[in-house]
Amino acid sequence: MTYPPLPKTMRALVQEEKNAPLVLKEIPTPEPGPGSVVVSIIACMLHVQAPKILNGQTGFTYPTPFIPGGRSIGRVAATGPDTTSLDVGQLVLIEPFIRARDNPDVWIMWGAMDGTSAASKKLFAENWRYATWAEYAKAPLEVTWALNENRLCKELGYAVTDLLQLVVDAVPYSGLKGINMKPGERLVVTPATGMFSGAAVGVAVAMGATVIATGRHQGALSKLKAAHADQVETVVRTGDLEADKAALQQHGTIDAFLEMTPMGADGSNHVRVAFSALKQYGRACIMGMGAGATKHVEIPVMELTFRGITVHGHAMYWGEDVRELIRMAEAGVLKLGKKRGFDPVKEFNFEDFERGFEWVSGNTEVGQMGVLVP
């Protein structure tokens, strides 16, 4: 496949000043350089937190002018001088967790926040303040992943936008690797009905685990059960510690649990329930952002001590995790799209980004995804 030369200008959604509205405007098209390629964007994932990031509610910092984005799919339109494995026309997945090449402890969330150190803020401001809500994006090689389009789209029948799920899946997959999740083990995912937490169910099934998915929404849990009937059981939480513990344990010995609480869940006892339901020498992976935002998560220290429970805190993922997930999808082990019980991806063009924000704010459950398309 050949691409025409890059146009001199492109359309992009730009925030000119902090907390100001996004503006769709014409700006210069980026050129590739060392360590990067320019990607012609096909679709960018919308996230429910995006409007809150842009209006300052999350407290995330970044310099302006600024182009949001990060989780995207597209085709390589131009390559840099040191590109060795990506060709023009190659379908690629772009993910947002950028680590500095000379220090992996320095990180940024491309299109969202400039990290927590002076070094990360410099990396963001001087290199990556413009992300993917644009017709073209200059993307680091480290977060740009080749996809086998023939296998995924023709042989397995996935829509191109279905493949964006892999960027979501990378987060719980890395957490499960962090607690050495093994085939045949039983995992509790609590809660399991959001975009990222629900993704953990399908990922764990692909890794060979059996899953107990918990949450308050029967409809979302039923969707998970229908998609993975043989490997998933569901438990609707009641808030009663002993009753919920018994409901989990009735499905058999629990080897591990993954916690992915969203913001705004202070006061829930579901983490305490999961700890109580674990077997002797069980493992817990804590990845959520909500259960301890203003109130501490209740962790039963004496139980952990005398039962030998391992508690593992985990954030985001490593590049190798994304590579492994892509291989799992291409092998057909990790299901995507309707094969995983998900709804069709909802598309919004750049002119309708505000309508896209409204849609994602009301469609936050597992299997629901909105995207922006240039």
LOPA-568474 format. One record per residue (C-alpha): x, y, z; chain; residue in one letter; residue number from 0. Coordinates in pm, whole numbers. Layout:
BEGIN
X; Y; Z; A; a; NUM
...
This chain:
BEGIN
0; 0; 0; A; m; 0
129; 347; -84; A; t; 1
35; 674; 78; A; y; 2
50; 1017; -85; A; p; 3
294; 1268; 64; A; p; 4
184; 1413; 396; A; l; 5
-38; 1718; 352; A; p; 6
98; 2048; 477; A; k; 7
-190; 2092; 721; A; t; 8
-443; 1875; 901; A; m; 9
-748; 1909; 1123; A; r; 10
-706; 1854; 1495; A; a; 11
-896; 1909; 1819; A; l; 12
-681; 2153; 2014; A; v; 13
-709; 2297; 2363; A; q; 14
-534; 2635; 2340; A; e; 15
-545; 2719; 2711; A; e; 16
-597; 2512; 3025; A; k; 17
-966; 2441; 3097; A; n; 18
-1069; 2606; 2768; A; a; 19
-1298; 2421; 2524; A; p; 20
-1157; 2210; 2245; A; l; 21
-1140; 2380; 1906; A; v; 22
-1136; 2199; 1574; A; l; 23
-874; 2382; 1370; A; k; 24
-624; 2350; 1090; A; e; 25
-263; 2307; 1205; A; i; 26
65; 2192; 1045; A; p; 27
92; 1817; 986; A; t; 28
372; 1661; 1194; A; p; 29
679; 1512; 1032; A; e; 30
842; 1189; 1153; A; p; 31
1176; 1204; 1329; A; g; 32
1410; 963; 1504; A; p; 33
1215; 719; 1721; A; g; 34
878; 802; 1567; A; s; 35
635; 750; 1281; A; v; 36
346; 958; 1154; A; v; 37
16; 772; 1167; A; v; 38
-296; 849; 969; A; s; 39
-561; 815; 1239; A; i; 40
-863; 591; 1177; A; i; 41
-1027; 607; 1521; A; a; 42
-948; 732; 1872; A; c; 43
-1106; 587; 2184; A; m; 44
-1328; 818; 2387; A; l; 45
-1300; 786; 2763; A; h; 46
-1551; 903; 3019; A; v; 47
-1276; 1093; 3204; A; q; 48
-1175; 1302; 2900; A; a; 49
-1406; 1600; 2965; A; p; 50
-1300; 1601; 3331; A; k; 51
-933; 1602; 3231; A; i; 52
-991; 1892; 2994; A; l; 53
-1183; 2104; 3244; A; n; 54
-942; 2040; 3530; A; g; 55
-1163; 1821; 3749; A; q; 56
-915; 1532; 3765; A; t; 57
-617; 1744; 3865; A; g; 58
-411; 1607; 3577; A; f; 59
-147; 1853; 3458; A; t; 60
-22; 1916; 3105; A; y; 61
103; 2212; 2902; A; p; 62
-102; 2397; 2642; A; t; 63
-159; 2414; 2352; A; p; 64
-248; 2047; 2375; A; f; 65
-410; 1774; 2165; A; i; 66
-579; 1496; 2368; A; p; 67
-602; 1130; 2269; A; g; 68
-360; 842; 2300; A; g; 69
-562; 520; 2255; A; r; 70
-597; 500; 1878; A; s; 71
-573; 292; 1566; A; i; 72
-447; 400; 1226; A; g; 73
-206; 338; 940; A; r; 74
157; 438; 915; A; v; 75
174; 736; 676; A; a; 76
544; 820; 707; A; a; 77
840; 663; 884; A; t; 78
1140; 808; 1065; A; g; 79
1505; 742; 979; A; p; 80
1543; 465; 1238; A; d; 81
1216; 280; 1174; A; t; 82
1298; -84; 1101; A; t; 83
979; -290; 1129; A; s; 84
689; -62; 1031; A; l; 85
609; 18; 669; A; d; 86
384; 282; 519; A; v; 87
27; 146; 511; A; g; 88
77; -87; 809; A; q; 89
-225; -103; 1040; A; l; 90
-109; -8; 1390; A; v; 91
-240; 19; 1743; A; l; 92
-129; 321; 1947; A; i; 93
-132; 318; 2327; A; e; 94
-67; 610; 2561; A; p; 95
167; 493; 2837; A; f; 96
503; 635; 2734; A; i; 97
815; 560; 2937; A; r; 98
1136; 758; 2886; A; a; 99
1386; 565; 2678; A; r; 100
1669; 633; 2922; A; d; 101
1469; 581; 3242; A; n; 102
1155; 361; 3256; A; p; 103
1063; 516; 3592; A; d; 104
985; 840; 3406; A; v; 105
643; 809; 3244; A; w; 106
361; 1013; 3094; A; i; 107
5; 940; 2987; A; m; 108
7; 1070; 2629; A; w; 109
-290; 1292; 2564; A; g; 110
-388; 1308; 2931; A; a; 111
-118; 1400; 3185; A; m; 112
248; 1489; 3205; A; d; 113
347; 1258; 3489; A; g; 114
469; 1342; 3836; A; t; 115
830; 1453; 3800; A; s; 116
1025; 1737; 3643; A; a; 117
1172; 1490; 3395; A; a; 118
831; 1358; 3288; A; s; 119
692; 1709; 3245; A; k; 120
988; 1797; 3023; A; k; 121
938; 1480; 2818; A; l; 122
572; 1569; 2766; A; f; 123
609; 1940; 2696; A; a; 124
901; 1918; 2456; A; e; 125
803; 1602; 2268; A; n; 126
450; 1468; 2315; A; w; 127
204; 1747; 2393; A; r; 128
17; 1667; 2069; A; y; 129
-160; 1330; 2079; A; a; 130
-405; 1157; 1846; A; t; 131
-730; 1356; 1823; A; w; 132
-612; 1470; 1484; A; a; 133
-603; 1347; 1126; A; e; 134
-234; 1261; 1171; A; y; 135
-23; 1200; 1479; A; a; 136
350; 1173; 1533; A; k; 137
374; 864; 1753; A; a; 138
667; 713; 1946; A; p; 139
782; 378; 1811; A; l; 140
763; 236; 2165; A; e; 141
384; 269; 2179; A; v; 142
305; 195; 1813; A; t; 143
225; -171; 1751; A; w; 144
188; -355; 1421; A; a; 145
-133; -553; 1372; A; l; 146
-185; -850; 1141; A; n; 147
-476; -701; 950; A; e; 148
-536; -1008; 733; A; n; 149
-560; -1236; 1036; A; r; 150
-761; -1005; 1262; A; l; 151
-998; -841; 1015; A; c; 152
-1034; -1094; 733; A; k; 153
-985; -1435; 891; A; e; 154
-1126; -1357; 1238; A; l; 155
-1375; -1100; 1110; A; g; 156
-1311; -812; 1348; A; y; 157
-1390; -452; 1258; A; a; 158
-1085; -226; 1276; A; v; 159
-1243; -37; 1567; A; t; 160
-1286; -365; 1761; A; d; 161
-907; -380; 1787; A; l; 162
-897; -73; 2012; A; l; 163
-1011; -303; 2293; A; q; 164
-654; -432; 2312; A; l; 165
-538; -100; 2460; A; v; 166
-797; -141; 2736; A; v; 167
-712; -508; 2789; A; d; 168
-345; -426; 2847; A; a; 169
-420; -276; 3188; A; v; 170
-585; -578; 3357; A; p; 171
-359; -821; 3169; A; y; 172
-51; -662; 3323; A; s; 173
-210; -673; 3667; A; g; 174
-292; -1042; 3632; A; l; 175
64; -1114; 3522; A; k; 176
177; -925; 3831; A; g; 177
12; -1186; 4055; A; i; 178
124; -1474; 3832; A; n; 179
-225; -1579; 3730; A; m; 180
-218; -1941; 3614; A; k; 181
-448; -2144; 3388; A; p; 182
-708; -2332; 3589; A; g; 183
-708; -2092; 3883; A; e; 184
-1021; -1919; 4008; A; r; 185
-1019; -1537; 4007; A; l; 186
-1260; -1284; 4153; A; v; 187
-1285; -956; 3959; A; v; 188
-1436; -685; 4177; A; t; 189
-1607; -488; 4040; A; p; 190
-1637; -635; 3692; A; a; 191
-1887; -416; 3509; A; t; 192
-1685; -113; 3391; A; g; 193
-1482; -67; 3075; A; m; 194
-1148; -168; 3230; A; f; 195
-1273; -395; 3508; A; s; 196
-1506; -577; 3272; A; g; 197
-1218; -620; 3029; A; a; 198
-1038; -814; 3301; A; a; 199
-1296; -1091; 3273; A; v; 200
-1234; -1163; 2905; A; g; 201
-859; -1133; 2954; A; v; 202
-858; -1375; 3248; A; a; 203
-1068; -1623; 3049; A; v; 204
-814; -1602; 2764; A; a; 205
-539; -1674; 3018; A; m; 206
-720; -1995; 3116; A; g; 207
-871; -1884; 3446; A; a; 208
-1224; -1933; 3572; A; t; 209
-1376; -1605; 3688; A; v; 210
-1627; -1486; 3943; A; i; 211
-1743; -1145; 3822; A; a; 212
-1899; -918; 4083; A; t; 213
-2089; -593; 4066; A; g; 214
-2416; -418; 4140; A; r; 215
-2558; -424; 3788; A; h; 216
-2722; -752; 3692; A; q; 217
-2751; -655; 3327; A; g; 218
-2378; -606; 3280; A; a; 219
-2299; -923; 3472; A; l; 220
-2544; -1120; 3258; A; s; 221
-2364; -996; 2946; A; k; 222
-2036; -1131; 3082; A; l; 223
-2192; -1463; 3173; A; k; 224
-2349; -1502; 2829; A; a; 225
-2017; -1434; 2655; A; a; 226
-1813; -1675; 2869; A; h; 227
-2068; -1926; 2995; A; a; 228
-1829; -2209; 3079; A; d; 229
-1565; -2001; 3258; A; q; 230
-1757; -1721; 3430; A; v; 231
-1989; -1710; 3729; A; e; 232
-2147; -1388; 3853; A; t; 233
-2232; -1248; 4196; A; v; 234
-2448; -941; 4249; A; v; 235
-2316; -758; 4555; A; r; 236
-2559; -680; 4835; A; t; 237
-2329; -484; 5067; A; g; 238
-2362; -750; 5338; A; d; 239
-2008; -871; 5405; A; l; 240
-2088; -1224; 5518; A; e; 241
-2357; -1283; 5257; A; a; 242
-2135; -1158; 4975; A; d; 243
-1842; -1363; 5101; A; k; 244
-2056; -1677; 5105; A; a; 245
-2185; -1599; 4755; A; a; 246
-1827; -1588; 4628; A; l; 247
-1710; -1898; 4808; A; q; 248
-2000; -2112; 4690; A; q; 249
-1830; -2132; 4352; A; h; 250
-1521; -2301; 4494; A; g; 251
-1174; -2216; 4624; A; t; 252
-1067; -1864; 4528; A; i; 253
-701; -1834; 4435; A; d; 254
-680; -1462; 4365; A; a; 255
-872; -1142; 4313; A; f; 256
-828; -833; 4098; A; l; 257
-962; -502; 4227; A; e; 258
-1033; -224; 3973; A; m; 259
-1260; 18; 4159; A; t; 260
-1349; 334; 3964; A; p; 261
-1349; 681; 4116; A; m; 262
-1643; 758; 4341; A; g; 263
-1676; 422; 4516; A; a; 264
-1568; 530; 4865; A; d; 265
-1737; 340; 5144; A; g; 266
-1796; 15; 4954; A; s; 267
-1687; -304; 5134; A; n; 268
-1634; -513; 4820; A; h; 269
-1256; -515; 4862; A; v; 270
-1292; -636; 5221; A; r; 271
-1528; -909; 5099; A; v; 272
-1280; -1028; 4838; A; a; 273
-995; -1043; 5091; A; f; 274
-1212; -1249; 5326; A; s; 275
-1308; -1494; 5052; A; a; 276
-950; -1572; 4945; A; l; 277
-795; -1910; 5018; A; k; 278
-492; -1957; 5244; A; q; 279
-190; -1803; 5063; A; y; 280
-416; -1634; 4810; A; g; 281
-311; -1327; 4609; A; r; 282
-468; -986; 4560; A; a; 283
-393; -734; 4286; A; c; 284
-497; -377; 4369; A; i; 285
-537; -157; 4060; A; m; 286
-840; 61; 4131; A; g; 287
-855; 437; 4171; A; m; 288
-1176; 482; 4365; A; g; 289
-1195; 278; 4681; A; a; 290
-931; 480; 4859; A; g; 291
-962; 824; 4703; A; a; 292
-1084; 995; 5019; A; t; 293
-1138; 700; 5251; A; k; 294
-891; 419; 5302; A; h; 295
-963; 71; 5173; A; v; 296
-1036; -159; 5465; A; e; 297
-766; -427; 5458; A; i; 298
-790; -697; 5727; A; p; 299
-426; -695; 5839; A; v; 300
-452; -983; 6088; A; m; 301
-627; -1199; 5828; A; e; 302
-358; -1121; 5574; A; l; 303
-86; -1204; 5823; A; t; 304
-216; -1536; 5952; A; f; 305
-346; -1657; 5615; A; r; 306
-34; -1554; 5426; A; g; 307
-213; -1335; 5171; A; i; 308
4; -1161; 4910; A; t; 309
-106; -807; 4820; A; v; 310
31; -663; 4495; A; h; 311
-21; -301; 4391; A; g; 312
-12; -247; 4015; A; h; 313
-53; 46; 3777; A; a; 314
-74; 41; 3398; A; m; 315
146; -200; 3201; A; y; 316
470; -262; 3009; A; w; 317
522; -269; 2636; A; g; 318
575; -645; 2635; A; e; 319
224; -685; 2781; A; d; 320
75; -514; 2474; A; v; 321
283; -731; 2242; A; r; 322
161; -1048; 2416; A; e; 323
-204; -939; 2402; A; l; 324
-181; -873; 2029; A; i; 325
-39; -1223; 1981; A; r; 326
-323; -1369; 2188; A; m; 327
-580; -1189; 1974; A; a; 328
-411; -1294; 1650; A; e; 329
-404; -1653; 1775; A; a; 330
-778; -1635; 1838; A; g; 331
-741; -1702; 2210; A; v; 332
-839; -1352; 2322; A; l; 333
-1182; -1266; 2183; A; k; 334
-1284; -917; 2073; A; l; 335
-1600; -742; 1958; A; g; 336
-1923; -938; 1934; A; k; 337
-1733; -1263; 1993; A; k; 338
-1679; -1130; 2344; A; r; 339
-2039; -1015; 2380; A; g; 340
-1956; -647; 2321; A; f; 341
-2182; -390; 2156; A; d; 342
-2083; -243; 1818; A; p; 343
-1840; 46; 1859; A; v; 344
-2017; 384; 1845; A; k; 345
-1851; 637; 1610; A; e; 346
-1852; 1018; 1626; A; f; 347
-1676; 1252; 1387; A; n; 348
-1457; 1537; 1508; A; f; 349
-1736; 1792; 1461; A; e; 350
-1954; 1591; 1700; A; d; 351
-1700; 1538; 1979; A; f; 352
-1929; 1697; 2239; A; e; 353
-2204; 1450; 2147; A; r; 354
-1943; 1177; 2185; A; g; 355
-1863; 1302; 2536; A; f; 356
-2233; 1286; 2623; A; e; 357
-2265; 933; 2488; A; w; 358
-1969; 789; 2679; A; v; 359
-2086; 953; 3003; A; s; 360
-2403; 743; 2982; A; g; 361
-2245; 425; 2842; A; n; 362
-1970; 322; 3080; A; t; 363
-2034; -49; 3123; A; e; 364
-1830; -338; 2990; A; v; 365
-1870; -387; 2616; A; g; 366
-1951; -24; 2538; A; q; 367
-1700; 191; 2350; A; m; 368
-1721; 523; 2169; A; g; 369
-1460; 652; 1927; A; v; 370
-1375; 972; 1744; A; l; 371
-1305; 941; 1372; A; v; 372
-1142; 1219; 1165; A; p; 373
